[in-house]
Amino acid sequence: QVQLKESGPGLVQPSQTLSLTCTVAGFSLTSYNVHWVRQPPGKGLEWMGVIWNTGGTRYNSALKSRLSISKDTSKSQVFLKMNSLQTEDTATYYCAREHYDGTYYSYYFDYWGQGVMVTVSS
Amino acid sequence: DVQMTQSPSNLAASPGESVSINCKASKSISKYLAWYQQKPGKANKLLIYSGSTLQSGTPSRFSGSGSGTDFTLTIRNLEPEDFGLYYCQQHNEYPWTFGGGTKLELK
């Protein structure tokens, strides 16, 4: 069945780079787009960026200068890298699959990972 | 960016009651609104997309309505498993944005 699972360090020091992996199962990254969404503690959800099935990317302009998303299709993994982390980047980070009906992509998320909590602190 | 405003932020209800959660967009998003349920330790669950279309597996007690800028999620005959956080998301234009959330609590 469809699964997404985020992994990465729970603690990152300020000014350092965050590296997260989203390992997927039950679908192919050559057909589906995968997004990253984050949620600071007690706050709402923020869309971060997407890697298209084609390998192209699009980022939230607020994060664009610091964010990079890539993938290894053969390993069914999507990667997030964000540099210059600050305390306000403390959040739960989710990867999510964009719905695709075989013809159209729909920009909403039909499957999510459970998220990985990342704390930025020295 | 399209700003999404959810109301209320908190809602208390009892099993068997009906509740409504509102989501307002800062500009027209046509029908392109999704609703998600969030519960601790579980993956976020897509409930409704395109304003009113139930995702496969969503119970029929959930319904969505609205278009343009104003949308509503209604849950009839609340079940114990319905308590949690609810978020709306516009899927009309980049960047995709979410409402601030509504916490549905047991009264």
Interface residues (C-beta under 8 A of the other chain):
Chain A: L4 H35 K43 G44 L45 E46 W47 R58 N60 S61 Y94 A96 H99 S106 Y107 Y108 F109 D110 Y111 W112 G113 Q114 G115
Chain B: Y32 A34 Y36 G41 K42 A43 N44 K45 L46 Y49 S50 Q55 Y87 Q89 H91 N92 Y94 P95 W96 T97 F98 G99 G100 G101
